[in-house]
């Protein structure tokens, strides 16, 4: 009697595999709740057999806890169209596995199918089609070739046949294991099989069967009844390979999901090597000597998706704000504001420290670390102070591209052009003519522009048809009736030009004698720049731009950008500028360079959006270990009394973010100046007080540093003092500053030599930042927004500057009263004052006392959302010195490179 082969029960094995997959998913989700494998299947057309297979896979995925995504394309989909969808799925981090259901259609040949399947990323190819997997067997790329390759890899001797192979019966007779995927019903007879062989039947074929409801039944390539009497083991059809194929597809999807999950969590920035020279070259020479990594590579390293990047050249890119939605579930990284002591005119290396610390955290310690700095203004770049891209071996690169690419001044000049044009037209036209031109008839129809409905609503006119307005309503709508003395909006230019501080416009005869006195501000002092820095999204930016007050009417009402019709145009001009710019440090760590409001005449911080994107990229998932948390270093301009105070009281109120600490940058040079040292003047050699040891002068100047520490503590945040080391500093001087810092209340004080050594020189500082930032933030604001305007100004002057009080000029008092009447009294305060003193007077060094702060004027930035008092003789347009920095700037005639930038 013939023996019967053992049935290889694919259904039972498949169930066991699926149960194991389901259990593994649940186990992982207990520690990582957001872990969710997802299988995506692309199907072209609606072939019944393909639809059945897809339905089976969807059901299996649901059973084990794998999310299923079915991409249904029309049967006519071209190879290129299918590949495009495959690429999209490759980039979708929520997709763990991709399968293309074959065949794709009669119009797609074997070569087309190969191009499609090989387009699937090897990391997501759960069906094993990609050539990189090297799992092919037989003539068919679906089964035969992958199985043959796998068996060969296991050192099996494989013979590969097909239905037209000569003497196929005798070849099969020699096989210990037979895998059949020929696609011909019951092609292999029992008598062909070697006794005791193992038969794996992959064939799926239908034969007529009148006993079945469908009129047909499913059989394999092997005659099951005959082979069962010869073989030792055999897989039935159905119930053999089919269920296992689907089950292993689920297992492969889970394996891929686990691998992708771990890859995302273990993502590291690959540092660039620094070639440190003992004699530090110029900043531009160092920058030019380093080759940056492509920005696309950097973006991948920090976890950005290809669709979230908009490259501008090889080394710069805009980052789409959609990343904030994708990573909204993450807990933010640690948030540190970099500030400083009251500086000298030469600057104390705050930007350099920001970059050096980012390099130390990211390149030296391997922690996720992002620097967020402002876009440099052309004013100081071609003036005296520098380009704010760092210096020495702690820079943003390419340095020349950071320093000379700024936001177009076109944006801020649109409102002034519109305002003066409106004043002219109102003065030279009747109400009827003015209204007819504002709301003209086009093709027999008269309609309000969409933005005009805001003004109608503001005026209380509930009408939508321009022809329905009464003469009185027409006058109210058409005439802004601007009080020329109330205009606060100036034109801007991104160059220091003292002779534009006060000018007369309208001198040409075509303006018919409508002259007025006005002036220019530097571009980075414009409210448009402040709006860009403080906005939280496109819609928010549009509303802020529209709310900007450019003047007051003769009846005392605020005239806004919406009223003069420019807010939509401004939003269009800024629609790309709102996206943060991604660049890198000399050591290849990420930097966001975005927005550039001045700190002495604006709020002096980079954008909220750049900080938010960085905090999410540096953030953690639930279940992440403590060492996964990243650090975001955002710079506040000038001393802590300015950039840091405005960061806390303005920027953090808008963003809702809470800083964990502040790093106060100090130098012996600035401290000696505050201790009574000679004046520090750009272009002049330093007095020997600054180049030789002088502990007495230094200790006296440390009072300035201690005041900044005490001020920072008033915001409830931890303080780390970074002592930016100069080559002439003695060890005794550095030790003294550190001791005075700790005695003054700093949580840590560290000497840092990042200018000369790059990230390695700031390693100790980075370790101090990590240790100090442990635990929650105790951040708090300095004042309540609901206090009167004068009181909020007074609190800043007394608590931060150490003043006895404030004195408002007649103009300032009038402006404060107007703003309060217009409903702007609950805004935060942005003090416009000198950066060279705690007071309004740059000559009052160290820690002055017994002074009263004169408030010359108070301007309104309703769109940005703050009031800014002008202290003393503070100018909103800087001037050039005798020897501006642009003397050194030029192009190398041999290679066209920028030279002379610092």
C-alpha positions in Angstrom: 0.0 0.0 0.0 1.4 3.4 -1.0 2.3 5.9 1.8 0.6 9.2 2.0 2.7 12.4 2.2 2.4 14.7 5.2 0.4 17.7 4.4 2.3 21.0 5.1 -0.6 22.9 6.7 0.0 26.4 5.5 -3.2 27.7 7.2 -2.0 26.5 10.6 1.5 27.8 10.1 0.2 31.1 8.9 -2.0 31.5 11.9 0.9 30.8 14.2 3.0 33.4 12.3 0.2 36.0 12.4 -0.3 35.5 16.1 3.4 36.0 16.7 3.3 39.2 14.7 0.3 40.6 16.6 1.9 39.8 19.9 5.2 41.6 18.9 3.3 44.7 17.8 1.4 44.9 21.1 4.6 44.4 23.1 6.4 47.2 21.3 3.4 49.5 21.6 3.4 49.2 25.4 6.7 51.1 25.6 6.3 53.1 22.3 2.6 53.9 21.9 3.1 55.7 18.6 4.7 52.6 17.0 2.3 51.6 14.2 3.3 49.4 11.2 1.5 50.2 8.0 1.4 48.2 4.8 0.6 50.0 1.5 -0.5 48.2 -1.6 -0.7 49.8 -5.0 -3.2 48.2 -7.4 -3.9 49.2 -10.9 -7.3 48.4 -12.3 -9.9 46.0 -10.7 -8.9 42.5 -11.9 -11.0 40.1 -9.8 -8.0 38.0 -8.8 -5.9 41.0 -7.8 -8.8 42.5 -5.9 -9.2 39.2 -4.0 -5.5 39.0 -3.1 -5.5 42.6 -1.9 -8.7 41.9 0.2 -6.9 38.9 1.8 -3.9 41.0 2.7 -6.0 43.8 4.1 -7.9 41.3 6.3 -4.7 39.8 7.5 -3.2 43.2 8.3 -6.3 44.2 10.3 -6.1 40.9 12.3 -2.5 41.5 13.4 -2.8 45.2 14.1 -1.1 46.5 10.9 -2.6 49.6 9.4 -3.6 49.0 5.7 -3.4 51.5 2.9 -4.8 50.7 -0.5 -3.8 52.9 -3.4 -6.2 52.2 -6.2 -5.0 53.5 -9.6 -6.9 53.3 -12.9 -6.2 50.3 -15.1 -4.6 52.7 -17.6 -2.0 54.0 -15.2 1.4 54.3 -16.9 4.6 52.9 -15.5 5.7 56.5 -14.7 2.5 57.2 -12.8 2.8 54.1 -10.7 6.5 54.8 -10.0 5.6 58.3 -8.8 3.1 56.9 -6.3 5.8 54.4 -5.2 8.3 57.2 -4.6 5.7 59.1 -2.5 5.2 56.0 -0.4 9.0 55.6 -0.1 9.2 59.1 1.5 6.2 58.6 3.7 7.6 57.7 7.1 4.3 56.3 8.3 4.5 53.5 5.7 6.5 50.5 6.8 6.1 48.2 3.8 5.2 48.6 0.1 3.7 46.0 -2.2 2.8 46.5 -5.9 0.0 44.1 -6.8 0.9 42.5 -10.1 0.0 42.4 -13.0 -0.3 46.1 -13.6 -2.2 45.8 -16.9 -1.9 44.5 -20.4 -0.1 47.7 -21.5 2.7 47.2 -19.0 5.3 44.6 -20.1 7.8 42.7 -18.0 10.4 45.4 -18.2 7.8 48.0 -17.0 6.9 45.8 -14.0 10.5 45.4 -13.2 11.0 49.2 -13.2 8.0 49.6 -10.9 9.0 46.9 -8.4 12.6 48.1 -8.3 11.4 51.6 -7.6 10.3 50.4 -4.1 12.8 51.3 -1.5 14.8 48.3 -0.3 14.0 49.3 3.3 10.3 49.0 2.5 10.3 46.1 0.0 8.3 43.5 2.0 7.5 41.5 -1.1 11.2 40.9 -1.9 11.1 42.1 -5.5 13.9 44.7 -5.3 17.1 43.6 -6.8 19.0 44.8 -3.8 17.4 42.0 -1.7 18.9 39.3 -3.9 16.2 36.8 -3.1 15.3 35.6 -6.6 14.8 32.1 -8.0 13.6 30.6 -11.2 12.3 32.0 -14.4 9.7 34.1 -12.8 10.7 37.2 -10.9 7.7 36.6 -8.6 8.6 33.1 -7.3 11.0 31.1 -9.3 14.1 33.3 -9.4 13.7 34.6 -5.8 13.4 31.1 -4.4 16.4 29.8 -6.4 18.6 32.6 -5.2 17.6 32.1 -1.6 18.3 28.4 -1.8 21.7 29.0 -3.4 22.5 31.4 -0.6 21.9 28.5 1.8 24.5 26.4 -0.2 21.8 24.2 -1.9 22.5 22.9 -5.4 19.8 24.3 -7.5 18.6 23.4 -11.0 16.3 25.8 -12.6 13.7 24.7 -15.1 10.7 26.0 -16.9 7.7 24.4 -18.7 9.7 24.0 -22.0 12.8 22.5 -20.5 13.8 19.3 -22.4 13.7 16.1 -20.4 11.9 17.9 -17.5 10.5 14.7 -16.1 14.0 13.2 -15.6 15.3 16.4 -14.1 12.4 16.6 -11.6 13.0 12.9 -10.7 16.4 13.8 -9.2 15.0 16.6 -6.9 15.1 16.2 -3.1 13.0 19.4 -2.9 10.7 20.5 -5.7 9.4 24.0 -5.8 6.9 24.5 -8.6 5.7 27.9 -9.8 5.0 27.2 -13.5 1.4 28.2 -13.6 0.0 25.1 -15.4 -2.7 23.1 -13.7 -1.5 19.7 -12.4 1.4 19.8 -14.8 3.7 17.8 -12.6 2.6 14.1 -12.3 3.2 11.9 -9.4 5.4 9.5 -11.3 7.8 12.3 -12.0 8.6 12.8 -8.3 11.4 11.2 -6.5 10.1 9.0 -3.6 10.4 10.9 -0.3 10.9 14.3 -1.9 9.4 17.5 -0.4 7.0 19.2 -2.7 6.2 22.9 -2.4 3.4 23.8 -4.8 3.2 27.6 -5.4 0.9 27.3 -8.5 -2.6 28.8 -8.5 -4.7 27.5 -11.3 -8.4 27.0 -11.9 -9.9 23.9 -13.6 -13.6 23.2 -14.5 -15.6 21.5 -11.7 -19.4 21.3 -12.1 -19.7 20.3 -8.5 -18.6 23.8 -7.4 -21.0 26.8 -7.3 -18.5 28.8 -9.3 -18.1 26.0 -11.8 -14.4 25.7 -11.1 -11.9 24.8 -8.4 -8.4 25.8 -7.4 -5.5 23.4 -8.0 -1.7 23.7 -8.0 1.0 22.9 -10.6 1.4 19.4 -9.0 -1.2 16.6 -9.3 -1.9 16.5 -5.6 -3.5 13.0 -5.4 -0.7 11.4 -7.4 2.1 13.2 -5.7 0.8 12.5 -2.2 1.5 8.8 -2.6 5.1 9.5 -3.5 6.3 12.6 -1.7 7.2 12.7 2.0 5.7 16.2 2.5 3.5 18.3 0.2 1.7 21.7 0.4 -1.9 21.5 -0.7 -3.6 24.1 -3.0 -5.5 25.8 -1.5 -4.3 26.0 2.1 -0.6 25.6 1.6 1.7 28.4 0.3 -1.0 31.0 -0.1 -1.8 31.6 3.6 1.9 31.6 4.5 2.6 34.1 1.8 0.2 36.6 3.4 1.3 35.8 6.9 5.0 36.3 6.0 4.0 39.5 4.3 2.7 40.7 7.7 5.9 39.5 9.4 8.0 41.3 6.8 6.0 44.5 7.3 6.5 44.3 11.1 10.2 43.7 10.6 10.4 46.7 8.3 8.5 48.9 10.7 10.8 47.9 13.6 13.9 48.7 11.5 12.5 52.0 10.3 11.4 52.9 13.9 14.9 52.2 15.3 16.6 54.1 12.4 14.4 57.2 13.0 15.2 57.1 16.8 18.9 56.5 16.3 19.4 59.2 13.6 22.6 61.0 14.0 24.3 64.0 12.4 27.5 63.0 10.7 30.0 65.6 11.8 32.4 67.3 9.3 36.0 67.1 10.3 37.7 70.4 11.2 41.3 71.2 10.2 42.3 73.3 13.1 45.3 75.6 12.6 47.3 77.0 15.5 47.2 80.4 14.0 43.5 81.0 13.3 42.9 82.4 9.8 40.3 85.0 9.0 36.6 83.9 9.2 36.1 83.9 5.5 39.2 81.9 4.9 38.1 79.3 7.4 34.6 79.2 5.8 36.0 78.8 2.3 38.3 76.0 3.4 35.5 73.8 4.6 33.3 71.9 2.2 29.7 71.8 3.5 27.6 68.6 3.2 24.7 68.9 0.7 21.7 70.3 2.5 19.6 67.3 1.4 21.9 65.0 3.3 21.8 67.3 6.4 18.0 67.3 6.2 17.9 63.5 6.1 20.2 63.3 9.1 18.0 65.5 11.3 14.8 63.7 10.3 13.2 65.9 7.6 11.4 64.3 4.7 12.2 65.1 1.1 8.8 66.8 0.6 9.6 69.1 3.6 12.6 70.6 1.9 12.8 73.3 -0.7 16.5 73.6 -1.7 18.0 77.0 -2.7 21.3 75.9 -4.2 23.3 73.1 -2.8 23.8 74.2 0.8 20.7 76.2 1.7 17.0 75.2 1.9 13.6 76.4 3.1 11.8 74.0 5.5 8.1 73.5 5.0 5.9 74.3 8.0 4.1 71.0 7.6 6.8 69.4 9.6 5.2 71.0 12.7 2.0 69.0 12.1 3.9 65.8 11.4 5.9 66.0 14.6 3.2 67.7 16.8 3.0 64.6 19.1 6.7 65.0 20.1 7.8 66.5 23.4 9.9 69.6 22.7 13.7 69.4 23.2 15.5 71.7 25.7 15.2 75.4 25.0 18.1 77.7 25.8 18.4 81.4 25.0 21.9 82.7 24.4 22.4 86.2 25.8 25.4 88.2 27.0 26.7 90.9 29.2 26.6 94.6 28.1 29.0 94.5 25.1 31.7 96.7 23.7 31.2 98.0 20.1 33.3 95.0 18.9 30.8 92.5 20.2 31.6 89.7 22.6 31.1 86.6 20.5 27.6 85.7 21.3 26.8 84.3 17.9 30.2 82.5 17.9 29.3 81.0 21.2 25.9 79.9 20.0 27.5 78.1 17.0 30.4 76.7 19.0 28.0 75.3 21.7 25.9 73.7 18.9 29.0 72.1 17.4 30.0 70.8 20.8 26.6 69.3 21.6 26.0 67.9 18.1 29.4 67.0 16.7 31.4 66.3 19.9 28.8 64.8 22.2 26.5 63.3 19.6 23.3 65.0 21.0 20.6 66.4 18.7 21.5 70.1 18.7 20.1 73.1 16.7 21.3 76.7 16.6 18.7 79.3 15.7 20.1 82.6 14.7 18.9 85.8 13.0 19.5 86.6 9.4 22.4 89.2 9.4 21.6 92.7 8.2 23.6 94.3 5.5 24.0 97.3 7.8 26.4 95.8 10.3 27.8 93.4 7.7 29.1 96.4 5.7 29.4 98.6 8.8 31.4 97.6 11.9 30.0 94.9 14.0 30.1 91.9 11.7 27.8 89.5 10.0 26.4 87.5 13.0 27.4 84.2 11.5 29.9 83.3 14.2 33.6 83.4 13.8 36.8 81.5 14.0 36.2 77.8 14.0 32.6 78.3 15.2 30.7 79.5 12.1 27.6 79.0 9.9 28.7 78.1 6.4 28.8 79.1 3.6 29.6 82.3 5.5 29.3 84.6 2.5 25.8 83.4 1.7 24.7 83.9 5.3 25.9 87.4 5.5 24.7 88.9 2.2 21.3 87.2 1.7 18.7 89.3 3.5 14.9 89.8 3.3 14.0 92.2 0.6 13.2 95.7 1.7 10.4 95.7 -0.9 8.0 94.3 1.6 8.3 97.1 4.2 8.2 99.8 1.6 4.8 98.7 0.1 2.8 100.3 3.0 4.6 103.7 2.7 4.1 103.8 -1.0 0.4 103.0 -0.6 0.0 105.4 2.2 1.5 108.4 0.5 -0.4 107.6 -2.7 -3.7 107.4 -0.8 -3.0 110.8 0.9 -2.3 112.3 -2.5 -5.4 110.9 -4.1 -7.7 111.9 -1.2 -6.3 115.4 -1.4 -6.9 115.8 -5.1 -10.2 114.0 -5.7 -13.9 114.4 -4.8 -15.6 111.7 -2.7 -17.4 110.4 -5.7 -14.3 110.2 -8.0 -12.3 108.6 -5.2 -15.0 106.0 -4.6 -15.4 105.3 -8.3 -11.7 104.6 -8.6 -11.5 102.5 -5.5 -14.5 100.4 -6.5 -14.6 100.6 -10.3 -17.1 99.1 -12.7 -15.7 96.2 -14.6 -17.6 94.6 -17.5 -20.8 96.3 -16.3 -20.4 95.0 -12.7 -19.1 96.8 -9.6 -17.6 94.7 -6.7 -15.7 95.3 -3.5 -12.2 93.7 -3.3 -12.3 91.0 -0.7 -10.1 93.0 1.6 -12.5 95.9 1.5 -15.1 94.0 3.5 -12.8 94.3 6.5 -12.9 98.1 6.3 -16.7 98.0 5.9 -17.0 95.8 8.9 -14.7 98.1 10.9 -16.9 101.1 9.9 -20.1 99.2 10.9 -21.4 99.2 7.3 -23.3 95.9 6.7 -23.6 96.1 2.9 -22.0 94.0 0.1 -23.2 95.9 -3.0 -21.1 99.0 -3.7 -24.1 100.7 -5.2 -26.0 100.5 -2.0 -23.8 102.8 0.1 -25.2 106.2 1.0 -23.2 109.3 0.3 -22.2 109.5 4.0 -21.1 105.9 3.9 -19.1 106.5 0.7 -17.2 109.3 2.4 -16.5 107.2 5.5 -15.3 104.3 3.4 -13.2 106.2 0.8 -11.5 108.7 3.0 -9.0 107.6 5.5 -8.5 111.3 6.4 -5.0 110.7 7.7 -3.4 113.0 10.3 0.0 113.6 8.6 1.7 114.3 12.0 0.6 110.8 13.2 2.3 108.8 10.5 4.7 106.4 12.2 5.6 104.1 9.3 8.9 104.9 7.6 10.5 103.6 4.5 13.4 101.2 5.0 16.8 100.4 3.6 19.2 97.7 4.7 22.2 99.9 4.7 23.5 102.2 7.5 22.8 105.7 6.1 22.6 108.5 8.6 21.4 111.1 6.0 18.1 109.3 5.5 17.1 109.7 9.1 15.0 112.8 8.2 14.0 113.6 4.6 11.3 115.5 2.7 9.3 113.7 0.1 6.8 114.9 -2.6 9.2 117.6 -4.0 8.5 116.8 -7.6 5.9 119.0 -9.4 3.8 116.0 -10.2 2.9 115.7 -6.5 1.3 119.2 -6.7 3.0 120.5 -3.5 1.9 117.6 -1.2 5.2 117.4 0.7 5.8 115.9 4.1 8.8 115.2 6.3 9.6 111.6 7.0 12.6 109.3 7.3 14.1 105.9 6.7 14.6 103.1 9.2 17.0 100.2 8.7 15.1 97.3 7.3 15.6 95.0 10.3 13.8 97.6 12.4 10.7 97.4 10.3 7.5 95.9 11.7 7.3 93.5 8.8 10.5 91.9 10.0 9.1 91.7 13.6 5.9 90.2 12.2 8.0 87.6 10.3 9.9 86.7 13.5 6.8 86.5 15.8 4.3 84.9 13.5 3.1 81.3 14.2 1.8 80.5 10.7 0.5 81.8 7.4 -2.9 82.8 8.6 -1.5 84.4 11.7 1.0 86.3 9.6 -1.7 87.6 7.3 -3.7 88.8 10.3 -0.7 90.5 11.8 0.3 92.2 8.6 -3.3 93.5 8.2 -3.3 94.8 11.8 -0.2 96.9 11.4 -1.0 100.6 12.2 0.6 103.0 9.8 -1.0 106.2 11.0 -4.0 107.7 12.8 -7.0 109.5 11.3 -7.8 113.1 12.2 -10.7 111.7 14.3 -8.2 109.5 16.3 -8.9 106.1 14.7 -6.0 103.8 13.8 -5.3 103.4 10.1 -4.0 99.9 9.3 -2.4 98.0 6.5 -5.8 96.5 5.8 -7.3 100.0 5.5 -4.8 100.9 2.8 -5.3 97.6 1.0 -1.8 96.1 1.2 -2.0 93.2 3.7 -2.7 90.6 1.1 0.1 91.8 -1.1 2.5 91.7 1.9 1.5 88.2 2.7 2.2 87.1 -0.9 5.7 88.7 -0.7 6.4 86.9 2.6 4.8 83.5 1.7 8.3 82.0 1.1 10.1 84.1 3.6 8.0 82.6 6.4 9.7 79.2 5.9 12.9 78.8 8.1 16.2 78.6 6.3 18.3 75.5 7.0 22.1 75.8 6.9 25.0 74.2 8.8 27.9 74.9 11.0 31.6 74.3 10.2 31.2 70.8 11.8 28.0 69.9 9.8 25.4 70.4 12.6 22.1 72.1 11.7 21.4 75.8 11.9 18.2 77.6 11.3 18.8 81.2 10.0 15.5 83.0 10.0 14.3 86.6 10.4 16.5 89.4 11.7 14.9 92.1 13.9 17.5 94.3 15.6 17.8 94.0 19.3 18.3 97.7 20.2 15.4 99.0 18.0 13.3 95.9 17.7 12.9 92.7 19.7 16.1 91.1 18.6 15.3 87.4 18.2 15.1 84.9 15.4 11.7 83.5 14.4 9.3 81.6 16.6 8.8 79.2 13.7 12.5 78.3 13.4 12.5 77.6 17.1 9.4 75.5 17.0 10.6 73.4 14.1 14.0 72.9 15.8 12.3 72.0 19.1 10.2 69.3 17.4 13.2 67.9 15.5 15.2 67.9 18.8 12.2 66.4 20.7 11.4 63.0 22.0 8.8 60.3 21.5 7.0 58.6 24.3 9.3 55.8 25.5 12.5 57.5 24.4 15.5 57.3 26.8 16.6 60.5 28.5 19.8 60.8 26.4 17.6 61.2 23.3 16.5 64.7 24.2 18.0 67.4 22.0 18.9 71.1 22.5 17.8 74.2 20.7 20.0 77.3 21.1 18.3 80.5 20.1 20.1 83.8 20.2 18.8 87.0 21.8 20.5 90.1 20.5 23.0 92.2 22.5 23.0 91.9 26.3 20.6 90.0 28.5 18.9 93.3 29.4 17.8 93.5 25.8 17.5 90.4 23.6 16.9 88.0 26.6 14.4 90.3 28.3 12.5 90.7 25.0 12.7 87.0 24.3 11.0 86.3 27.7 8.5 89.1 27.8 7.5 89.2 24.1 8.6 86.2 22.1 7.7 83.6 24.7 4.3 85.2 25.3 3.4 84.8 21.7 4.9 81.3 21.2 3.8 79.9 24.6 7.3 78.2 24.8 9.2 78.1 28.1 13.0 78.3 28.1 15.0 76.0 30.3 18.1 78.1 30.7 20.0 81.1 29.5 23.7 81.1 28.6 25.3 84.5 29.3 28.4 85.1 27.2 31.1 87.2 29.0 34.5 88.3 28.0 37.4 89.8 30.0 37.5 92.6 27.5 34.0 93.9 28.1 34.2 93.3 31.8 37.4 95.3 32.0 35.7 98.1 30.1 32.9 98.2 32.6 35.4 98.1 35.4 36.9 101.4 34.3 39.1 100.4 31.3 39.7 102.9 28.5 37.2 103.2 25.7 37.0 100.4 23.2 36.8 101.9 19.7 36.4 100.0 16.4 39.5 100.5 14.2 41.7 101.5 17.1 44.2 99.3 18.8 43.2 98.0 22.2 44.7 99.6 25.3 47.1 97.3 27.2 44.5 97.0 30.0 42.7 94.6 27.6 45.8 92.6 26.5 47.5 92.2 29.9 46.4 90.8 33.2 44.4 93.3 35.3 42.5 91.6 38.1 41.4 94.8 39.9 39.7 96.3 36.8 38.3 93.0 35.9 36.7 92.3 39.3 35.0 95.7 39.3 33.6 95.0 35.9 32.2 91.7 37.0 29.4 93.7 38.7 27.9 94.1 35.2 27.9 90.3 34.7 26.3 89.7 38.2 23.5 92.1 37.4 22.7 90.2 34.2 22.7 86.9 36.2 20.3 88.4 38.8 18.1 89.8 36.0 17.9 86.4 34.4 16.9 84.7 37.6 13.9 87.0 37.8 12.5 85.0 34.9 12.8 81.8 36.8 15.4 80.2 34.5 18.7 78.6 35.1 21.9 80.6 34.2 25.1 79.3 32.7 27.9 81.8 32.2 30.1 81.1 29.1 33.4 82.8 29.4 34.5 83.4 25.8 38.2 83.0 26.0 40.6 85.3 24.2 44.2 84.5 23.5 45.5 87.2 25.8 43.4 86.1 28.8 45.4 84.9 31.8 44.3 81.8 33.8 43.9 84.0 36.9 41.5 86.3 35.0 39.4 83.4 33.7 39.3 81.9 37.2 38.2 85.2 38.6 35.3 85.6 36.2 34.2 82.0 36.9 34.3 82.6 40.7 32.4 85.9 40.5 29.8 84.3 38.3 29.1 81.4 40.7 29.1 83.9 43.7 26.7 86.0 41.8 24.2 83.2 41.5 25.0 81.4 38.2 24.2 77.7 38.1 27.4 77.0 36.2 30.3 79.0 34.7 32.6 77.5 32.1 35.6 78.8 30.1 35.1 78.1 26.4 37.6 78.3 23.6 35.4 77.5 20.7 36.7 80.4 18.5 40.1 78.8 18.3 39.1 75.1 18.7 35.6 74.7 17.3 33.2 72.4 19.1 36.0 70.7 21.0 36.7 74.0 22.7 33.1 74.3 24.0 32.8 70.6 25.1 32.9 71.5 28.8 30.3 74.2 28.2 28.0 71.7 26.4 28.3 69.3 29.3 27.4 72.1 31.8 24.3 72.9 29.7 23.2 69.3 29.7 23.6 69.0 33.4 22.0 72.3 34.2 19.0 71.8 32.0 17.9 68.6 33.9 14.4 68.9 35.3 11.4 71.2 34.4 11.5 74.9 33.6 10.5 77.4 36.2 10.0 80.2 33.7 7.8 83.2 34.5 7.1 86.7 33.0 8.4 89.9 34.5 5.1 91.8 34.3 1.4 91.4 33.8 0.1 92.6 30.4 -3.0 94.2 31.9 -0.9 96.8 33.8 -1.0 100.4 32.4 1.6 101.1 29.7 3.6 103.4 31.8 3.8 100.9 34.6 5.1 98.1 32.3 7.8 100.5 31.0 8.7 101.4 34.6 9.0 97.8 35.7 11.5 97.0 33.0 13.5 100.2 33.7 13.6 99.6 37.5 13.9 95.8 37.6 16.2 95.2 34.6 18.1 98.5 34.1 18.3 99.6 37.8 16.7 103.0 37.1 15.0 105.1 39.7 12.0 105.7 37.4 10.9 107.0 33.9 10.0 110.4 32.4 7.7 110.5 29.4 8.0 113.4 27.0 4.9 115.3 26.1 4.8 113.4 22.7 5.3 110.1 24.4 2.5 110.8 26.9 0.2 111.8 24.1 1.1 108.6 22.2 0.5 106.4 25.3 -2.9 108.0 25.8 -3.8 107.5 22.1 -2.8 103.8 22.2 -4.7 103.2 25.4 -7.8 104.8 23.9 -7.4 102.7 20.7 -7.3 99.5 22.8 -3.6 98.7 22.6 -2.8 99.1 26.3 -2.5 95.4 26.9 0.5 94.8 24.6 4.0 93.9 25.9 6.8 96.5 25.8 9.8 96.4 23.4 12.4 98.9 24.6 14.5 100.7 22.0 17.6 101.8 23.7 21.4 101.7 23.4 23.0 98.3 23.8 26.1 99.8 25.5 24.6 100.4 28.9 21.9 99.2 31.2 20.6 102.8 31.0 19.6 105.0 28.1 23.0 106.6 28.0 25.8 104.6 26.4 28.4 106.5 28.5 27.0 105.0 31.8 29.0 101.8 32.1 29.0 98.8 34.5 26.0 99.0 36.8 24.8 102.6 36.8 22.3 103.9 39.5 20.5 107.0 40.4 19.3 107.7 36.8 15.8 108.3 35.3 15.0 106.9 31.9 13.7 109.6 29.4 11.0 108.2 27.1 11.3 110.3 23.9 8.4 108.7 22.0 6.4 105.5 22.0 5.6 103.7 18.7 3.1 101.1 18.1 3.7 97.8 16.3 0.1 96.4 16.4 0.8 93.7 13.9 3.9 92.4 15.7 2.1 92.9 18.9 4.1 95.3 21.1 4.7 98.9 21.9 8.2 100.2 21.6 9.4 103.3 23.6 12.4 105.2 22.2 14.8 106.0 25.0 17.1 109.0 24.9 18.4 109.8 21.4 18.1 106.2 20.1 18.1 106.2 16.3 16.2 103.7 14.1 18.7 104.2 11.3 22.3 103.6 12.1 25.1 105.6 10.5 28.5 104.5 9.0 31.8 105.1 10.8 34.9 106.6 9.2 36.2 103.2 8.1 33.2 100.9 7.3 33.7 97.2 6.9 32.9 97.3 3.1 36.4 98.6 2.4 37.7 95.1 2.8 34.9 93.3 0.8 35.4 92.2 -2.7 35.6 89.3 -5.2 38.6 87.1 -5.9 39.2 87.7 -9.7 40.5 84.2 -10.2 37.5 82.2 -8.8 34.8 84.8 -8.1 34.7 84.0 -4.4 33.8 86.6 -1.8 36.8 88.0 0.1 37.3 90.4 3.0 34.2 89.4 5.1 35.8 89.4 8.6 
